[in-house]
């Protein structure tokens, strides 16, 4: 049974009692969103700890990253300057884990989900240090995703309560694996993957609290604050011209899988807030970007996992937009798409209408990635110097003969004048 936003009583915090001034009668009311926000303030120390612990861990791990070989060096596709430590993902996960342990057990992310995230972090760290084969990576991702979703997969409402039967579990695994790789592919500009993940976690937390799912909101907020701590070192701003640390595969896959799991969690069980369809808007940008990239690579006869500069953020930078501005634009777009998902879930918009909107987003993305290369080509053509006009062969031959006559005559005169 789907929840409705503020009409459902809030079961975690106590019922608030008030006395009417006209008759002195004691009545009860369901807590409002403001009441739920005040209840959430009791978890402020844990959230601050997640932020501060991430900052401390990044500072410590960054100093020893070179000794253990966790460095990302520039190449033909990676255009950053110098070797950058790949320790942000490990720092975020450890901070999230420590902050979650101090929460009430009913407000923690389930152990199976945390274990699956731990597997992805360990595998991602190994891939950051030693480049793993794509097949091995995919196998570990499937294993971790299956561990995360098996308690909830069969109760997920994907679209309008449509029963999926035996396809529900593989579809949930595919969703987690797909979004984990989507965030991994999006990690191409300073602050981009972390900023998009922060937007998604924010909207998931807001959707959960709006529907009375305080436990779901509190479970995800430590990770949100850990991401904010990481962005202190990763996002470009007035006081930082370039990122001093990267999240690596360990961080990008962990964030994508955590967002995918939380999306499925909010759409599962008797207390689900909505189907998966409106919640897809919250992660629409990385999902659409990855699907578009996979289709373009397959059409070109290349592996979907092959690296290139065909990502939207790379095309924006190649078109002349600064990396900081390109990342900011895409983060704003992601935040706007997330607000649409929150509104659609709150208003109970029909799934068919939501799907049409997602298709429009995919179409706009396809137009953007199709026009940007043409824009680059036209700019390159305009910047190159014009070529001289080719003259007819007869005219060119005659002009060369006429030009050679005076010089030949002068040379004869000079030779005759020699003693």
Beta strands, then each sheet from edge to edge (+ up, - down):
strand 1: 16-19
strand 2: 26-29
strand 3: 71-72
strand 4: 84-85
sheet 1: 1+ 2-
sheet 2: 3+ 4-
end
